[in-house]
Every structure is written in C-alpha cells, then in structure tokens.
Amino acid sequence: MSISNITSISDNEASKILTQLRDQTLKPIAVRRLVAKLTATLTKYVLKTPEPGEQIAVVVVLRSGLAMAEPFLDAFPEDSDVVTYHLGLFREKQSLRPVEYYNKLPRKSPLIKRAYILDPLVATGGTARAAIDILKDWGVDHITLFSLLGSAAGLENVASAYPETTEIFVGGIDPDLDAKGYVKPGLGDIGDRLFGTSLE
C-alpha cells in the first residue's frame, strides 16, 4: 500500500506472531500473550522519542486496545511524561457504524501535541476514524494510530481523514472484509478472543 501516511511494518518476528494469532483455536490467555508480544515487537517502529517538555497522550480504545497498553507504555523512556486515557467505542453489528459509550477526556493540557491511539484491528475503519475525530476535536495536533492488522479498505478510509496530521502504523494488511465487516482472513473478533466472551 503506497498511501503516504500508512506504514505497513515489515518484521519477520512480527509476521510469525501474526500467523500464530490467526489460529482461532487459541485460548484467551494465549491470545493476550501473543497480542502483547506482537505489540512489543512492533512498538520500536511506532514510538518517537518525546521532545523535552512534551506530554504524550496514549489513548486506549476499549476494550481490545487494553491488551496493547502495557507493552506499548513499557517502551517509553523512564523519564517520559505520558498520560493514558480510554475511549469506549464499539461497532454496531447491523449498521457497522461506531458507537461511543465512554469518554472521560479532561481539559487538554497545552503540553500535549501528540497522541497515540491503540486499537488492534482496523476493519471498515469507522471506529478508528471516530477515535481520531474525537482527539482532533479535543485539540491534538498529531495523531498516530497503531494497529496490529487492518483491511486495505479500512486503512485507506482512516488515512483519508486527516492525511497531513495523522500517521498509521500497522503490523499487517489483509485484502478484504467479509459480509459482517470483519477483516478477511483476519483474526476474528479480537475483543471476544482476548476476553473469552464469544459465547455471550
């Protein structure tokens, strides 16, 4: 994919982990460990060293982004000024449109110029784009979306929103979406797989 603000990360170890994650028979604990390992492997390509005096916002998309949070935060230098916020967004199953159910962003500090969004899967791109819209309205200058896997169409959708001020880093790109709007071949419903809720 040659869109300027999308970086598809090429890393042999990450490719092996992604292949393991595609195994739909894995138990939730194995899925969580692999997501954490994949996040840690890819983070070195995503993270930029904070500028002196800069405060960084890390925004975790609930609930699946929770599995990426600790390995990503652990990669920051020890003296970094990093704050973590959570956005609750889910995709309505019929319309596939994003629904916001949790947002406790405080008044934005003037020290925050850059934010990272952690969201493991980009399918149609609606949820990721909604998260970016929220942060733009909040006043963030530069946004980096970090995902483990995305569909080509979904990533293009997100990339077109704010091409000058948004970067997307993704560990792999799958070509299609299925009839339910899932990435194909994809990873299934990563939230359900992480937390063992697929039978609910």
N, C-alpha and C positions, 0 to 999 in steps of 0.2 A: 504494500500500500504506500503510495507516494504523496500523501497529503502532508504538508509541511509540519503541522503541529501534532502529528501522530508518530510516536516512536514504538515500533514493534521490536522488543528486545530479543536479541539472538544470544542465547546462552545454553550450552549443552546440558549443564546440570539442571537448569530450569525446565528444559524440554523433557528430560527424563521424569522429573517430578510431575509435570503436567500430564504426561502419559499415565503415570500411576493414578492420578486423581480422576481420570476418566473411568476407572473401574467402579461401576455402580454397586458392586457387592461390598465395598468397604464400609466398616462400621464408623459411626460418627467420630469416635476418638482418633481413628486413623485419618479421617478427612481433615480434622482440625490440625493434626500434627503436620500433614502434608501441606495444608494451606499456610501454616506458619513457616515451614521450611521454604516453600516457594516464595513467600513474601520476603524472607530474609535474603534469599538468593538474588532476587530482582532489585531489592531496595538500593543497592550500590549504584545502579544505573539511574535511579529516580531522584535520589536525595541530593540537594545542593547545599553546600556549607552555608549556614546562616551568616549574614553580614553582622558586623559589630552593632549592637543596639537594636537588632531586629528581633521582633517576636513572631514566631511561626505558629499558625493555627493548623492543627491536624483535625480534620472533620471525618468522623467515622459514620458511614451510612449503616443504620440499623436494619437488620440485625447481623447480616452476613459479614459486614465490614469489621465486626468485633474481632474476628479471628486473625485479621491482618494488623490490628493495632499494636500489640506488644512488640512483635518482631520489627515493625517499622519504627516505633518510638525508640527502641533499643539502639538503633543505628545512629541516632543523633549524638554529636559530641556532648560530653558530660555537662559543659557549661552553657548549653543552648537554652534559650528562653522559649519553651514550647508549651502551648496550651492545647487542650483536647476538648473538642465539642462533639455532640452526637446529633444527627438528623434522622428522624424516623420517616422513612419513605417506603411504600410498597406499591407494587403494580397491580391494579385492579384486574381480575382474571378475565373479564369479558371485554372491556374496552382496551386493556393493556396500558391504560393511562396511569401516571404516577399519582399517588395519594399521599399527602403529607399528614402525619399523625403525631409527630414530636419535633419541636423546635424550641430550644431554650437558649438560643444565641443571645448573649448580653450585648450591651452597647459596645461596638467595636473599638478596641484600643487603636490609637493612631500609629502605634508601633507595628501593627500587623499589616504588612503589604502582600504577603504570600500565604496561600493556604494549600494544603494537600487534602484531597478527597480520597478516602479509601473505600473502594467498592469492588469486590472481586470479579463480578461479571457485568459486562455491558451487552445486553440483548438487543432490544429495539433502540436503546439509548435514552428512553424517556426519563427514567429515574435519575441517571447521571446528569442529564441536561437540567432536570428540575433542581438538583443539588447545586449545580453551577449557577443557575438563576438566583437561588436563594443567597448564595455567597456574593454574587455581583450586587444584588440589592443591599446586602449588608455593607458593601463598600470595599471589597477586596480587589486589589489591583491585578494580581497574577494568581491564577489557579492551576494546579497540577492535579489531574485525575490519574490515579494509579489503580489499574485493574489487572487481574491475573489472566483474563481471557475475554475476548469480545467478538461479536459478529462484525463482519465488514460493514454492513449497512448501519448497524448501531453506532459504531465508532465514527463513521462519516457524519451521521446525524449530530453527534456530540461535538465533533470537531468544527462543524459549520457554525456553531452558536456564537462563539467569541474567538475567532481564529487568531487574532493578534495578541490576546492576553490569556489564552488557555493552552496548556500542553497536556497531552495524553500519553501515558506510558502503559504499555500492555505486554503481558508475557506471551500471548499467542493470539492469533486471529483465525477464527473459523469462518467458512464462506457463507453459511446460510442460517436462516431461522426456520423452525418448524411451525406447524399450524397454530400452536399455542404460544408462539412468540419466544420460545426458548432457543438458545444458541445450539446449532447443529453442526457437528456431533456434540459439542459442548460438554458440560459437566452435570447436567440435570439441574434440579433446583438446589443450588448450593446452600441456601439457608436451611432447608429441610435436611439436607445431608449433614451439615455441620452440627445440628442440634437434635437430630433423630426424631423429627416431627412429621415425617412424610405420611404417617397413618392418621394424623389428626384430621 
